[in-house]
Amino acid sequence: MSHEMESNPAQSVSISVPIPVADADLFKSKATNDILLFLTNYRFKQFSQREVADQIGHSQQTVRRAINTLVENGLVVVSPENNQRLV
């Protein structure tokens, strides 16, 4: 996934995690960085896991696993809606 963004301090987002991370699997998935970047770029919207997978170019299964790990580490919130989990 290629990322090009203009730097605008008024719209900046920071994600902080303690080092060393409590969960060694936090960055195990190659999709984790892409998911975090995508969600911070669209932080005021919710997406299904399928939509996230389609947007970042990873399989739905990979995205599901990475999102589960992010949820377990308190970095992402998932809310159920109908038969979907919105991120």
C-alpha positions as CSV (number, residue, x, y, z in Angstrom):
1,M,0.0,0.0,0.0
2,S,1.4,3.3,-1.0
3,H,0.9,6.3,1.3
4,E,1.2,9.9,0.4
5,M,-0.3,12.5,2.7
6,E,0.2,16.2,3.2
7,S,1.5,17.1,6.7
8,N,-1.1,19.2,8.5
9,P,-0.4,19.6,12.2
10,A,-4.0,20.6,12.9
11,Q,-5.1,17.2,11.5
12,S,-2.3,15.1,13.0
13,V,-3.0,11.8,14.8
14,S,-0.7,10.0,17.2
15,I,-0.8,6.4,18.3
16,S,1.1,5.5,21.4
17,V,2.1,2.1,22.6
18,P,4.4,1.2,25.4
19,I,7.8,-0.2,24.6
20,P,8.2,-3.1,24.9
21,V,4.7,-3.9,23.9
22,A,2.7,-6.2,26.2
23,D,1.5,-8.4,23.3
24,A,4.4,-9.7,21.1
25,D,1.8,-10.4,18.3
26,L,0.8,-6.7,18.1
27,F,2.8,-6.1,14.9
28,K,3.0,-9.7,13.7
29,S,0.7,-9.1,10.8
30,K,1.8,-7.2,7.8
31,A,-1.6,-5.6,7.7
32,T,-1.4,-3.9,11.1
33,N,0.4,-0.8,9.9
34,D,-1.9,-0.5,6.9
35,I,-5.0,-0.9,9.0
36,L,-3.8,1.7,11.5
37,L,-2.9,4.2,8.8
38,F,-6.2,3.7,6.9
39,L,-8.3,4.1,10.1
40,T,-6.4,7.2,11.2
41,N,-6.9,8.8,7.8
42,Y,-10.7,8.1,8.1
43,R,-11.0,8.3,11.8
44,F,-14.5,9.8,11.8
45,K,-16.0,6.9,9.8
46,Q,-16.7,3.3,10.5
47,F,-15.9,0.5,8.1
48,S,-16.7,-3.2,7.9
49,Q,-13.7,-5.5,8.0
50,R,-14.4,-6.4,4.4
51,E,-14.3,-2.7,3.4
52,V,-11.0,-2.3,5.3
53,A,-9.6,-5.4,3.5
54,D,-10.7,-4.1,0.1
55,Q,-9.2,-0.7,0.7
56,I,-5.8,-1.8,2.0
57,G,-5.3,-4.8,-0.3
58,H,-5.1,-7.6,2.3
59,S,-7.3,-10.7,2.6
60,Q,-10.3,-10.5,4.9
61,Q,-8.9,-13.2,7.1
62,T,-5.6,-11.3,7.6
63,V,-7.5,-8.1,8.3
64,R,-9.8,-9.9,10.8
65,R,-6.9,-11.4,12.7
66,A,-5.0,-8.1,12.8
67,I,-8.1,-6.2,13.9
68,N,-8.7,-8.7,16.7
69,T,-5.2,-8.2,17.9
70,L,-5.6,-4.4,17.7
71,V,-8.9,-4.6,19.7
72,E,-7.2,-6.8,22.4
73,N,-4.5,-4.2,22.8
74,G,-7.0,-1.3,23.0
75,L,-5.9,0.4,19.8
76,V,-9.1,-0.1,17.8
77,V,-12.8,-0.2,18.8
78,V,-15.2,-2.6,17.1
79,S,-19.0,-2.2,17.3
80,P,-21.4,-4.8,16.1
81,E,-24.1,-3.7,13.6
82,N,-26.5,-6.2,12.1
83,N,-24.2,-9.1,11.1
84,Q,-21.1,-7.0,10.7
85,R,-18.3,-5.8,13.0
86,L,-17.7,-2.1,12.2
87,V,-14.2,-0.8,12.9
